[in-house]
Amino acid sequence: MKASDLFVAQLKEEGVEYIFGLPGEENLDLLESLRTSGIKLIVTRHEQAAAFMAATYGRLTGKTGVCFSTLGPGATNLVTGVAQAQLIGAPLISISGQKALADNWQARFQLVNVIRMMEPLCKNAVSITDPGMIPTVIRNAFKHAEAERPGAVHIELPEDVAEEETEAVVQKRSEIKIPYPDPEAVKKAAAMICEAKNPLIIVSSGANRKAVTEELEDFVRQTGIYLVHTQMGKGVVPDDCTHSLFATGIHTRDYVNCGIDVADLIITIGYDIVEYPPYLWNRALDKQIINIDFVESVPDRYFNPTVEIIGDIASSIRELASCIPGRREFPVFEHTRSFIEEKINTVAGKSYPPLPQAVVQSVRKVLGRKDIITLDNGIYKLWFARLYKTYAPNTVLLDNALATMGAGLPSGIAAKLLNPERRVLAICGDGGFMMNCQELETAVRYGIPVVVLILNDNGLGFIKWKQKKLNFMDYGLDYGNPDFSSFARSFGAEGFRVRKDDDLEEVLERAFALNKVAVIECPIDYSVNYEIFSIELGKLACKF
């Protein structure tokens, strides 16, 4: 069998449905093998976007997303998306071409050491130097990518290896079951919970899975214990569950800290310190910690669990619930929820441009419980994390790990590709949108009817707020933008601009009704950023 055919056959054995990427001349054998494979090829306009799409595929499905590029600049363009997948815990395999190993007549042209470049960014990076290696390398790559905590693996396929013949055969995929938790650890954790005055759960992205959602919602109702979501954990338990304290906001004292501060025991579920640093909730080192996860925790000065329940998270929660005798009342958290809900439900006044609170409320009214928003990175991400009520797992896709700009639109395209029956809204700032705006053409070409909401302040709003907070002069953060509605139409998409007398809800409804790629430009008034995030939260006192 030709090596590239074997490579693709092994991908099919691993269950690959889509491959996202931008081919070059070093990929042509791979491209030809993909042509007749049945794997759906999504050719993007930039390799970074391909990696973002593959990471979103991995995050939403739990299966490994796959992206590819050519050598040199193609591979270097993959880097940000690979790093994002690694930090958010999304299973991803990136593949790059390379010059011929045996007869490199082009000398150093476009030649960079991709393996050494990728090694610090992912779980593993390997170059295939013999076609007989292909089945084992790919089998190992998928096992590494999907093993807890999931992440990224890079494979390099040189062009002369890809075109060789080989007698190697496809290796069969084997399923691995995650073990059940240790009964003694469960009993010890249950005793700690029963002895604690105010136990509180922090639930994170590692728990953002359907089976965990069902068990955890039963657990909090049975025990009466309240929970807080990290930004990437939003939706694990629906926010209309009376034991949800909603989600963490900015990395300073926010409303939810009114609850966290009084907790004497924190139960972390699927927690990774990259998402919400433990310094923010255990600064005084005064809290006992129980950690429930698929794998052991990474040590940190502020995160040293007394007990770790390691194994299948859903099973761990179920076993723990069976060891806790009954439901308790926690008035302090009940009052905290009432306080936060009042803040969330405060109706934002009508103004033009609209305030971020009004934008969040308009989006929430238009989207259903299982519809999806994908957020790029900017100050609006904090407003949505704090105020957007979430009712189902993986319906708010944001990155609070690498926190890279440019991911919102590619992530939205991938989410809509996988969920054509749901409304998907990519929410971007003008800065983040322009970093991968070319992917509008990708969405139009493949008929993926994502709607994009651009919140436009003609500048870097998040950095402006921080600049003012640090008492620096307003400098270097303003720029100009195109007419985004005309820009969208130039790609064959629909374009809208929210004007003074327009209602954002109505514009959103019109855009979704078209069932085609649509871009909505909405000016936004960020004057409240300093007022809320610096002044109000700086004076926040919790008296429960």
Summary of the structure (lengths in Angstrom):
residues: 544
radius of gyration: 24.1
end to end distance: 70.3
largest distance: 74.3
contacts: 1979
relative contact order: 0.10
helix: 42%
strand: 17%
